[in-house]
């Protein structure tokens, strides 16, 4: 008879394996959904450029289906592991996990949305040609493709100087109005929103971060400040985000959080401490997932 410890280890092993298998299907369904229903890009071309190269040999086992009527994408890995991502209006695309299949967006919700004045324009309606030869050369370089080695597939470059666009260029099928996945550029937006909260007196970046899971007396994570989360020196053991796409990525905790967790902030908040706060720099998206939760909660006050 297996001892309880062996059973627990086996269960943990199965859960870890399920997470590994879930990463490629959830990644593919979410990215394809965003490209198709948010950006309006061609899904086949997007899959071949932005998803298939990252999957390696696994890509040969992955299948996807675009349901335009229901605005969702379904993926499967060798017919054994499945994922479903849906377009949810202003919430973008979400992977639906068991027990969390409800869509947030309802059309009637728009009727009572507060009106927001648009910011002043950064440029006229047309595409802005580069202001000088140096900028033109830089744009040429950004869109140039190597005859050997990895492809760039650059979609858009916009150069902003002193509040005005001084040069921009777009790939075929992409315009200034095309929403594109921002990846870690969203960290700059989060930084700005934190500054607004600080300016409005709703957050002190140097006090312990308001994370409920860390509030238990004696929890060493209680000492982590919002500033340390922002600077990636929180010390939480939550994987790392600076790896290149590859097989080992499937086993990283940060990757599991991003593509296989229904509640990403809960996953990040329950990560243990790998280093004393403030002593180790480690780039992990878990820090900014927690900051996003803080922004949401404090903005409601």
ROZATI-964950 format. One record per atom (N, C-alpha, C): residue in three letters; y, z, x. Coordinates in steps of 0.02 Angstrom, whole numbers, padded with zeros to 5 digits, always signed. Each point is the difference from the previous one (the first is absolute). Layout:
<sites>
ALAYZX
...
</sites>
This chain:
<sites>
UNK-00059+00000+00043
UNK+00059+00000-00043
UNK+00062+00000+00045
UNK+00049-00042-00018
UNK+00061-00003+00040
UNK+00042+00062-00015
UNK+00031+00026+00052
UNK+00043+00058-00009
UNK+00066-00021-00031
UNK+00037+00047-00032
UNK+00063-00018-00033
UNK+00049-00034+00048
UNK+00000+00022+00063
UNK+00046-00030+00048
UNK-00016-00073+00012
UNK-00066-00016+00003
UNK-00021-00069+00009
UNK+00020-00042-00060
UNK-00008+00028-00061
UNK+00018-00037-00060
UNK+00075-00013-00002
UNK+00039+00049+00019
UNK+00073-00008+00001
UNK+00020-00053+00050
UNK-00033+00000+00058
UNK+00015-00050+00052
UNK-00018-00070-00024
UNK-00057-00004-00035
UNK-00021-00066-00026
UNK+00049-00025-00052
UNK+00023+00046-00044
UNK+00048-00019-00052
UNK+00066-00022+00032
UNK+00022+00037+00051
UNK+00062-00019+00034
UNK-00008-00068+00034
UNK-00059-00012+00027
UNK-00012-00065+00032
UNK+00002-00057-00050
UNK-00029+00011-00060
UNK+00001-00052-00051
UNK+00072-00012-00025
UNK+00039+00055-00008
UNK+00069-00008-00021
UNK+00040-00039+00051
UNK-00012+00015+00064
UNK+00036-00035+00053
UNK-00018-00074+00000
UNK-00065-00015-00010
UNK-00022-00069-00001
UNK+00030-00037-00060
UNK+00005+00035-00057
UNK+00030-00031-00060
UNK+00074-00016+00013
UNK+00034+00044+00036
UNK+00070-00013+00016
UNK+00007-00061+00044
UNK-00044-00004+00050
UNK+00002-00058+00045
UNK-00011-00064-00038
UNK-00048+00000-00046
UNK-00015-00060-00039
UNK+00056-00016-00049
UNK+00035+00052-00023
UNK+00054-00010-00048
UNK+00063-00030+00030
UNK+00010+00010+00064
UNK+00063-00024+00031
UNK+00010-00075-00007
UNK-00048-00043+00019
UNK+00014-00072-00004
UNK+00010-00025-00071
UNK-00039+00026-00048
UNK+00007-00026-00069
UNK+00066+00022-00031
UNK+00020+00063+00012
UNK+00063+00025-00027
UNK+00060-00034+00034
UNK-00005-00009+00065
UNK+00053-00034+00038
UNK+00009-00071-00027
UNK-00055-00036-00009
UNK+00005-00069-00023
UNK+00025-00005-00071
UNK-00023+00042-00045
UNK+00022-00005-00070
UNK+00074+00017-00006
UNK+00021+00053+00035
UNK+00071+00019-00005
UNK+00046-00052+00030
UNK-00016-00025+00060
UNK+00043-00048+00032
UNK+00002-00066-00038
UNK-00057-00023-00025
UNK-00001-00061-00039
UNK+00038+00008-00065
UNK-00006+00057-00032
UNK+00037+00013-00061
UNK+00075-00003+00013
UNK+00023+00033+00053
UNK+00071+00000+00016
UNK+00026-00070+00016
UNK-00040-00037+00039
UNK+00021-00067+00019
UNK+00004-00046-00061
UNK-00049+00007-00045
UNK-00004-00045-00057
UNK+00050+00017-00055
UNK+00002+00064-00020
UNK+00038+00019-00059
UNK+00068+00030+00014
UNK+00012+00022+00061
UNK+00067+00025+00018
UNK+00039-00054+00037
UNK-00030-00029+00051
UNK+00035-00050+00041
UNK-00006-00071-00027
UNK-00051-00013-00041
UNK-00009-00067-00026
UNK-00027-00049+00051
UNK-00036+00024+00050
UNK-00027-00043+00053
UNK-00068-00028-00021
UNK-00021-00051+00034
UNK-00066-00029-00012
UNK-00054+00047+00027
UNK-00045+00025-00044
UNK-00048+00051+00023
UNK-00049-00025+00052
UNK-00022-00063-00005
UNK-00047-00027+00049
UNK+00031-00002+00069
UNK+00060-00026+00003
UNK+00035-00004+00065
UNK+00014+00070+00027
UNK+00021+00045-00043
UNK+00014+00069+00023
UNK-00064+00033+00025
UNK-00056-00010-00034
UNK-00062+00030+00022
UNK-00019-00025+00070
UNK+00006-00065+00009
UNK-00019-00029+00064
UNK+00046+00020+00057
UNK+00064+00013-00015
UNK+00048+00017+00052
UNK+00005+00075+00013
UNK+00000+00040-00053
UNK+00017+00070+00007
UNK-00058+00049-00010
UNK-00055-00022-00028
UNK-00055+00046-00013
UNK-00062-00018+00040
UNK-00023-00061-00005
UNK-00062-00020+00034
UNK+00000+00014+00075
UNK+00055-00015+00037
UNK+00000+00014+00072
UNK-00009+00074+00016
UNK+00020+00044-00045
UNK-00005+00072+00013
UNK-00070+00027-00016
UNK-00039-00035-00038
UNK-00066+00025-00021
UNK-00055-00016+00050
UNK+00011-00049+00043
UNK-00052-00018+00049
UNK-00063-00023-00035
UNK-00058+00019+00026
UNK-00064-00022-00029
UNK-00009+00021-00073
UNK+00033+00055-00020
UNK-00007+00024-00068
UNK+00028-00051-00049
UNK+00049-00040+00022
UNK+00031-00048-00045
UNK-00049-00048-00031
UNK-00055-00015+00035
UNK-00050-00045-00026
UNK-00039+00028-00059
UNK+00004+00066-00009
UNK-00037+00033-00055
UNK+00045+00017-00058
UNK+00065-00010+00008
UNK+00047+00020-00052
UNK+00015-00057-00048
UNK+00002+00015-00064
UNK+00017-00049-00051
UNK+00057+00027-00043
UNK+00042-00044-00026
UNK+00055+00022-00042
UNK+00010-00046-00059
UNK+00028+00029-00053
UNK+00013-00037-00061
UNK+00070+00018-00025
UNK+00041-00051-00014
UNK+00069+00010-00025
UNK-00001-00010-00075
UNK+00017+00051-00038
UNK+00004-00004-00073
UNK+00074-00001-00019
UNK+00027-00060-00011
UNK+00071-00006-00014
UNK+00018+00025-00071
UNK-00046-00006-00045
UNK+00014+00024-00068
UNK+00009+00076-00001
UNK-00045+00035+00033
UNK+00004+00073+00001
UNK+00041+00026+00059
UNK+00023-00046+00042
UNK+00040+00017+00059
UNK-00035+00052+00043
UNK-00060-00017+00022
UNK-00038+00044+00043
UNK-00043-00040+00048
UNK-00021+00034+00053
UNK-00043-00031+00051
UNK-00061+00044+00009
UNK-00059-00032-00001
UNK-00062+00036+00011
UNK-00033-00025+00064
UNK-00024+00046+00040
UNK-00034-00018+00062
UNK-00067+00036+00004
UNK-00044-00029+00040
UNK-00066+00032+00011
UNK-00023-00015+00070
UNK-00039+00045+00028
UNK-00028-00007+00067
UNK-00075-00004-00006
UNK-00027-00060+00012
UNK-00072-00013-00005
UNK-00027+00019-00069
UNK+00043+00001-00050
UNK-00022+00018-00068
UNK-00016+00073-00009
UNK+00015+00042+00051
UNK-00020+00071-00003
UNK+00060+00046-00010
UNK+00056-00015+00030
UNK+00060+00041-00006
UNK+00054-00041-00033
UNK+00034+00030-00049
UNK+00048-00038-00040
UNK+00068+00034-00001
UNK+00051-00039-00014
UNK+00068+00026-00007
UNK+00037-00042-00052
UNK+00048+00033-00032
UNK+00041-00034-00051
UNK+00072+00023+00009
UNK+00045-00047+00010
UNK+00071+00015+00006
UNK+00037-00035-00056
UNK+00049+00035-00030
UNK+00037-00028-00057
UNK+00074-00001+00016
UNK+00034-00049-00029
UNK+00073-00003+00004
UNK+00028+00046-00054
UNK+00043+00046+00020
UNK+00025+00051-00045
UNK+00076-00001-00004
UNK+00028-00060-00012
UNK+00072-00007-00009
UNK+00040+00025+00060
UNK+00051+00041-00012
UNK+00042+00023+00055
UNK-00036+00046+00049
UNK-00060+00023-00018
UNK-00039+00041+00046
UNK-00039-00042+00049
UNK+00004-00065-00006
UNK-00036-00044+00045
UNK-00074-00003-00016
UNK-00041-00009+00050
UNK-00073-00003-00010
UNK-00032+00066+00021
UNK-00050+00019-00039
UNK-00037+00062+00015
UNK-00074-00013-00003
UNK-00036+00032+00046
UNK-00073+00000-00004
UNK-00020+00052-00051
UNK-00042-00019-00047
UNK-00022+00046-00052
UNK-00063+00036+00023
UNK+00006+00066+00006
UNK-00057+00042+00019
UNK-00029+00033-00063
UNK-00063+00020+00002
UNK-00031+00031-00059
UNK+00041+00058-00026
UNK+00013+00000-00065
UNK+00040+00053-00031
UNK+00074-00011+00003
UNK+00021-00054+00034
UNK+00072-00014+00007
UNK+00014-00074-00017
UNK-00030-00023-00054
UNK+00006-00070-00018
UNK+00061-00016-00043
UNK+00035+00052-00024
UNK+00057-00011-00045
UNK+00057-00033+00038
UNK+00030-00051-00031
UNK+00058-00032+00029
UNK+00063+00040-00018
UNK+00046+00005+00046
UNK+00061+00039-00011
UNK+00052-00038-00040
UNK+00004-00065+00011
UNK+00056-00039-00026
UNK-00010-00020-00073
UNK+00052+00009-00040
UNK+00001-00024-00069
UNK+00066-00037-00010
UNK-00002-00058-00032
UNK+00060-00041-00008
UNK+00056+00037-00035
UNK-00018+00042-00049
UNK+00053+00034-00038
UNK+00037+00051+00042
UNK-00028+00019+00057
UNK+00034+00050+00042
UNK+00066-00028+00027
UNK+00005-00067+00005
UNK+00061-00029+00026
UNK+00060+00010-00045
UNK-00013+00015-00065
UNK+00055+00004-00048
UNK+00048+00056+00015
UNK-00024+00053+00034
UNK+00045+00057+00012
UNK+00009+00014+00074
UNK-00010-00051+00041
UNK+00012+00009+00071
UNK+00075+00002+00013
UNK+00021+00045+00043
UNK+00071+00004+00017
UNK+00021-00062+00039
UNK+00059-00025-00017
UNK+00025-00059+00035
UNK+00026+00020+00069
UNK-00013-00042+00049
UNK+00022+00014+00068
UNK+00043-00059+00024
UNK+00058+00016+00026
UNK+00044-00053+00023
UNK-00029-00032+00063
UNK-00003-00066+00003
UNK-00028-00032+00060
UNK+00046+00009+00060
UNK-00028+00002+00060
UNK+00041+00007+00060
UNK+00039-00065+00012
UNK+00053+00003+00040
UNK+00037-00062+00015
UNK-00045-00050+00036
UNK+00010-00064-00012
UNK-00044-00051+00032
UNK+00008+00000+00075
UNK-00056-00014+00034
UNK-00001-00004+00072
UNK+00015-00071+00024
UNK-00006-00047-00046
UNK+00011-00070+00017
UNK+00008-00039-00065
UNK+00018-00064+00006
UNK+00005-00043-00057
UNK-00068-00018-00027
UNK-00003-00043-00052
UNK-00065-00017-00030
UNK-00045-00042+00043
UNK+00028-00038+00047
UNK-00041-00043+00042
UNK-00029+00036+00060
UNK-00049-00032+00032
UNK-00030+00028+00061
UNK+00051-00005+00057
UNK+00010+00054+00035
UNK+00051+00003+00053
UNK-00029-00029+00065
UNK+00032-00052+00025
UNK-00021-00029+00064
UNK+00019+00047+00056
UNK-00037+00001+00055
UNK+00017+00045+00056
UNK+00070-00012+00025
UNK+00035+00055+00015
UNK+00071-00004+00018
UNK+00012-00031+00068
UNK-00051-00001+00043
UNK+00010-00030+00067
UNK-00068-00024+00027
UNK+00004-00033+00057
UNK-00061-00030+00029
UNK-00051+00053+00020
UNK+00024+00058+00022
UNK-00045+00053+00021
UNK-00042+00025-00059
UNK+00032+00009-00058
UNK-00036+00022-00059
UNK-00049-00054-00023
UNK+00021-00062+00004
UNK-00044-00055-00018
UNK-00062-00001+00044
UNK+00009+00011+00064
UNK-00056+00002+00047
UNK-00047+00059-00016
UNK+00030+00056-00019
UNK-00040+00059-00017
UNK-00042-00014-00062
UNK+00028-00034-00049
UNK-00038-00016-00060
UNK-00055-00051+00015
UNK+00015-00048+00043
UNK-00052-00047+00021
UNK-00060+00037+00031
UNK+00016+00049+00042
UNK-00052+00038+00033
UNK-00041+00040-00050
UNK+00034+00029-00050
UNK-00035+00042-00049
UNK-00050-00040-00042
UNK+00015-00064-00011
UNK-00044-00041-00042
UNK-00048-00043+00041
UNK+00008-00001+00066
UNK-00044-00042+00042
UNK-00071+00027-00001
UNK-00049-00045-00003
UNK-00070+00019+00001
UNK-00032-00020+00066
UNK-00040+00044+00028
UNK-00034-00014+00062
UNK-00057-00050-00012
UNK-00011-00043+00049
UNK-00055-00048-00005
UNK-00067+00034+00011
UNK+00002+00060+00029
UNK-00061+00039+00010
UNK+00016+00073-00013
UNK-00050+00037-00019
UNK+00012+00071-00014
UNK+00018+00011-00073
UNK+00019+00062-00017
UNK+00013+00017-00069
UNK+00060-00037-00028
UNK-00002-00014-00065
UNK+00056-00031-00035
UNK+00047+00053-00025
UNK+00064-00018-00007
UNK+00050+00048-00025
UNK+00007-00004-00076
UNK+00002-00060-00027
UNK+00011-00010-00071
UNK+00064+00035-00024
UNK+00054-00007+00038
UNK+00063+00031-00019
UNK+00023-00028-00067
UNK+00022+00044-00044
UNK+00021-00021-00067
UNK+00076+00001-00008
UNK+00034+00047+00031
UNK+00072+00004-00009
UNK+00032+00040+00056
UNK+00059-00021+00021
UNK+00040+00038+00047
UNK+00072-00002-00025
UNK+00030+00059-00008
UNK+00070+00006-00021
UNK+00037+00042+00051
UNK+00055-00026+00026
UNK+00038+00035+00051
UNK+00065+00025-00032
UNK+00009+00065+00002
UNK+00059+00033-00030
UNK+00045+00027+00055
UNK+00064-00014-00005
UNK+00048+00025+00050
UNK+00063+00023-00036
UNK+00015+00065+00008
UNK+00059+00030-00030
UNK+00005-00014-00075
UNK-00057+00009-00033
UNK+00000-00005-00072
UNK-00004-00070-00028
UNK-00007-00050+00042
UNK-00005-00069-00023
UNK-00059-00035+00032
UNK-00032-00045-00037
UNK-00054-00040+00028
UNK+00030-00055+00043
UNK-00023-00005+00063
UNK+00026-00050+00046
UNK-00053-00052+00018
UNK-00058+00004-00030
UNK-00053-00049+00011
UNK-00063+00020-00036
UNK-00035-00049-00028
UNK-00063+00014-00034
UNK-00042-00063-00002
UNK-00066+00010-00005
UNK-00045-00056-00003
UNK-00063+00022-00037
UNK-00030-00046-00038
UNK-00058+00016-00042
UNK-00055-00052+00008
UNK-00061+00022-00007
UNK-00057-00045+00003
UNK-00005-00039-00066
UNK-00035-00056-00002
UNK-00009-00037-00062
UNK-00029+00045-00055
UNK+00028-00005-00059
UNK-00022+00041-00057
UNK+00033+00068-00004
UNK+00042+00016+00049
UNK+00034+00065+00001
UNK+00075-00013-00005
UNK+00035+00040-00041
UNK+00072-00006-00008
UNK+00032+00068+00009
UNK+00067+00004+00000
UNK+00033+00066+00004
UNK-00019+00046-00058
UNK-00025-00027-00055
UNK-00018+00041-00058
UNK-00074+00020-00001
UNK-00038-00020+00051
UNK-00072+00015+00001
UNK-00012+00071+00025
UNK-00029+00044-00041
UNK-00017+00068+00025
UNK-00058-00005+00050
UNK+00007+00029+00058
UNK-00053-00001+00050
UNK-00019+00072+00018
UNK-00062+00009+00020
UNK-00024+00067+00018
UNK+00040+00025+00060
UNK+00029+00059-00006
UNK+00045+00025+00052
UNK-00034+00041+00054
UNK-00063+00023-00012
UNK-00035+00041+00049
UNK+00045+00057+00025
UNK+00004+00010+00064
UNK+00035+00060+00026
UNK+00076-00006-00003
UNK+00026-00057-00022
UNK+00072-00002-00012
UNK+00020+00049-00055
UNK-00048+00018-00043
UNK+00013+00049-00052
UNK+00016+00069+00030
UNK-00020+00013+00061
UNK+00017+00063+00032
UNK+00076+00007+00010
UNK+00033-00055+00013
UNK+00073+00002+00006
UNK+00032+00017-00067
UNK-00029-00026-00054
UNK+00025+00015-00067
UNK-00010+00075-00014
UNK-00060+00026+00017
UNK-00013+00071-00010
UNK+00048+00043+00039
UNK+00015-00020+00062
UNK+00048+00036+00041
UNK+00068+00003-00034
UNK+00022-00056-00029
UNK+00065-00002-00034
UNK-00001+00045-00062
UNK-00055-00001-00037
UNK-00004+00042-00060
UNK+00000+00075+00018
UNK-00032+00017+00056
UNK+00002+00069+00023
UNK+00071+00020+00017
UNK+00037-00046+00031
UNK+00071+00015+00016
UNK+00041+00012-00062
UNK-00015-00037-00054
UNK+00036+00011-00063
UNK-00016+00069-00028
UNK-00064+00019+00002
UNK-00018+00067-00024
UNK+00034+00055+00039
UNK+00002-00009+00066
UNK+00034+00049+00043
UNK+00074+00003-00018
UNK+00032-00058-00007
UNK+00070-00002-00017
UNK+00016+00031-00067
UNK-00048-00003-00047
UNK+00010+00030-00066
UNK-00023+00073-00003
UNK-00019+00028+00057
UNK-00021+00070+00002
UNK-00067+00013-00031
UNK-00043-00050-00007
UNK-00065+00009-00032
UNK-00057+00009+00050
UNK+00015-00007+00065
UNK-00053+00006+00050
UNK+00030+00021+00066
UNK-00034+00046+00034
UNK+00016+00019+00069
UNK-00057-00025+00043
UNK+00014-00047+00044
UNK-00052-00031+00040
UNK-00031+00047+00050
UNK+00033+00055+00015
UNK-00025+00045+00053
UNK-00036+00061-00028
UNK+00000+00008-00065
UNK-00040+00052-00032
UNK-00072-00025-00007
UNK-00048+00046-00012
UNK-00069-00022-00012
UNK-00003-00053-00055
UNK-00039-00051+00011
UNK-00005-00054-00050
UNK-00029+00028-00065
UNK+00030-00018-00057
UNK-00024+00026-00064
UNK-00065-00034-00023
UNK-00055+00019+00032
UNK-00066-00026-00016
UNK-00042+00058-00028
UNK-00016-00002-00064
UNK-00034+00056-00033
UNK-00065+00019+00036
UNK-00037-00050+00024
UNK-00064+00014+00032
UNK+00007+00041+00064
UNK+00060+00004+00027
UNK+00011+00037+00062
UNK+00033+00068-00011
UNK+00007+00021-00062
UNK+00039+00060-00015
UNK-00040+00065+00005
UNK-00065-00005+00011
UNK-00041+00060+00006
UNK+00020+00040+00062
UNK+00010+00067-00007
UNK+00017+00040+00059
UNK-00052-00009+00056
UNK+00024-00010+00060
UNK-00044-00008+00057
UNK-00019-00072+00014
UNK+00017-00046-00044
UNK-00016-00071+00013
UNK+00046-00026+00055
UNK-00028-00022+00057
UNK+00042-00022+00055
UNK+00042-00062-00017
UNK-00020-00038-00050
UNK+00038-00059-00020
UNK+00065+00019-00035
UNK+00005+00063-00020
UNK+00060+00023-00036
UNK+00061-00006+00044
UNK-00009-00001+00066
UNK+00057-00004+00047
UNK+00026-00071+00008
UNK-00036-00050-00026
UNK+00022-00069+00009
UNK+00063-00014-00041
UNK+00050-00028+00033
UNK+00063-00016-00035
UNK+00000-00073-00022
UNK+00044-00016-00047
UNK+00008-00070-00021
UNK+00023-00042+00059
UNK+00041+00028+00043
UNK+00023-00036+00059
UNK-00058-00018+00046
UNK-00048+00045+00007
UNK-00058-00015+00042
UNK-00044-00053-00031
UNK-00005-00001-00066
UNK-00036-00054-00034
UNK+00036-00067+00014
UNK+00065+00001-00005
UNK+00040-00061+00011
UNK-00008-00026+00071
UNK-00003+00044+00049
UNK-00005-00019+00070
UNK-00071-00008+00025
UNK-00048+00005-00045
UNK-00071-00010+00017
UNK-00025+00052+00050
UNK+00026+00061-00004
UNK-00024+00053+00045
UNK-00025+00060-00041
UNK-00025-00014-00060
UNK-00023+00054-00044
UNK-00063+00034+00026
UNK-00042-00038+00036
UNK-00062+00029+00026
UNK-00059-00005-00049
UNK+00010-00029-00059
UNK-00056-00004-00047
UNK-00052-00050+00025
UNK-00063+00016-00010
UNK-00055-00043+00022
UNK-00018-00049-00054
UNK+00034-00055-00001
UNK-00007-00048-00055
UNK-00006-00071+00026
UNK-00038-00009+00054
UNK-00008-00067+00028
UNK+00063-00024+00034
UNK+00004-00065+00011
UNK+00060-00029+00030
UNK+00007-00072-00023
UNK+00063-00024-00001
UNK+00014-00065-00030
UNK+00020-00053+00051
UNK-00008+00013+00063
UNK+00021-00049+00051
UNK-00057-00042+00026
UNK-00058+00003-00031
UNK-00056-00040+00022
UNK+00008-00072-00025
UNK-00032-00046+00034
UNK-00003-00068-00024
UNK-00059-00007-00047
UNK+00004-00048-00046
UNK-00053-00009-00049
UNK-00066-00016+00036
UNK-00052+00033-00022
UNK-00065-00012+00030
UNK-00052+00046-00030
UNK-00061-00003+00025
UNK-00055+00038-00029
UNK+00013+00075+00003
UNK+00028+00024+00056
UNK+00012+00072+00007
UNK+00050+00026-00051
UNK+00045-00044-00024
UNK+00049+00021-00049
UNK-00032+00027-00063
UNK-00060-00025-00016
UNK-00034+00021-00061
UNK-00017+00075+00000
UNK-00003+00030+00060
UNK-00020+00070+00005
UNK+00059+00048+00008
UNK+00060-00027-00002
UNK+00060+00041+00012
UNK+00022+00034-00064
UNK+00016+00064+00004
UNK+00020+00038-00059
UNK+00063-00028-00033
UNK+00046-00024+00041
UNK+00061-00030-00027
UNK-00016-00061-00043
UNK-00047-00041+00023
UNK-00021-00059-00037
UNK-00034+00020-00065
UNK-00041+00052+00002
UNK-00033+00024-00061
UNK+00052+00022-00051
UNK+00052+00035+00023
UNK+00052+00023-00046
UNK+00034-00059-00034
UNK+00018-00051+00040
UNK+00038-00056-00027
UNK-00039-00042-00049
UNK-00065-00010+00013
UNK-00037-00049-00039
UNK-00058+00028-00041
UNK-00015+00064+00006
UNK-00058+00026-00038
UNK+00014+00066-00033
UNK+00063+00020-00007
UNK+00017+00063-00031
UNK+00043-00011-00062
UNK-00022+00029-00056
UNK+00040-00005-00061
UNK+00065+00039+00006
UNK-00001+00057+00034
UNK+00060+00041+00010
UNK+00011+00007+00075
UNK+00041-00044+00027
UNK+00011-00001+00072
UNK+00034+00063+00025
UNK+00049+00025-00037
UNK+00037+00059+00024
UNK-00045+00062+00001
UNK-00046+00005-00048
UNK-00047+00057+00000
UNK-00046-00004+00060
UNK-00022-00061+00017
UNK-00043-00009+00059
UNK+00037+00021+00063
UNK+00063-00022+00007
UNK+00040+00017+00059
UNK+00014+00075+00003
UNK+00015+00030-00058
UNK+00017+00071-00002
UNK-00059+00044+00017
UNK-00061-00025-00011
UNK-00059+00039+00014
UNK-00030-00013+00069
UNK+00034-00041+00040
UNK-00022-00010+00069
UNK+00013+00062+00041
UNK-00044+00014+00046
UNK+00009+00058+00043
UNK+00052-00011+00054
UNK+00010+00050+00042
UNK+00049-00003+00054
UNK-00037-00017+00065
UNK+00021-00052+00035
UNK-00032-00019+00063
UNK+00040+00023+00060
UNK+00064+00015-00010
UNK+00043+00022+00055
UNK+00056+00044-00029
UNK+00027+00044+00042
UNK+00055+00042-00022
UNK+00059-00044-00020
UNK+00030+00013-00059
UNK+00057-00041-00021
UNK+00054-00004+00053
UNK+00023-00061+00013
UNK+00053-00011+00048
UNK-00023-00013+00071
UNK-00066+00002+00012
UNK-00024-00007+00069
UNK-00034-00067+00014
UNK-00018-00038-00052
UNK-00035-00063+00010
UNK+00028-00054-00046
UNK+00017-00058+00029
UNK+00022-00057-00040
UNK-00060-00042-00017
UNK-00011-00011-00065
UNK-00056-00040-00022
UNK+00022-00038-00062
UNK-00001-00066+00006
UNK+00025-00043-00054
UNK-00053-00007-00054
UNK+00011+00034-00056
UNK-00047-00005-00056
UNK+00039-00004-00065
UNK-00022-00044-00044
UNK+00034-00010-00064
UNK-00006+00061-00045
UNK-00045+00046+00016
UNK-00006+00061-00040
UNK+00067+00037-00002
UNK+00036-00001+00056
UNK+00065+00034+00002
UNK+00047-00027-00054
UNK+00003-00066-00006
UNK+00047-00030-00046
UNK-00025+00000-00072
UNK-00065+00003-00010
UNK-00025+00010-00067
UNK+00022+00068-00027
UNK-00003+00051+00044
UNK+00024+00066-00020
UNK+00075+00002-00011
UNK+00037-00035+00043
UNK+00073-00004-00010
UNK+00017-00036-00065
UNK-00040-00050-00018
UNK+00012-00035-00063
UNK-00010+00047-00059
UNK-00050+00043+00004
UNK-00010+00050-00053
UNK+00059+00048-00004
UNK+00024+00021+00058
UNK+00058+00045+00002
UNK+00061-00034-00032
UNK+00012-00064+00017
UNK+00056-00037-00028
UNK-00005-00003-00076
UNK-00060-00016-00024
UNK-00011-00005-00073
UNK+00015+00067-00034
UNK-00028+00054+00027
UNK+00007+00065-00032
UNK+00072+00026+00004
UNK+00034-00008+00057
UNK+00067+00026+00007
UNK+00052-00043-00037
UNK-00013-00064-00007
UNK+00047-00044-00036
UNK+00001+00017-00075
UNK-00053+00031-00024
UNK-00002+00018-00071
UNK+00041+00062-00017
UNK+00021+00036+00050
UNK+00036+00063-00013
UNK+00071-00013-00021
</sites>
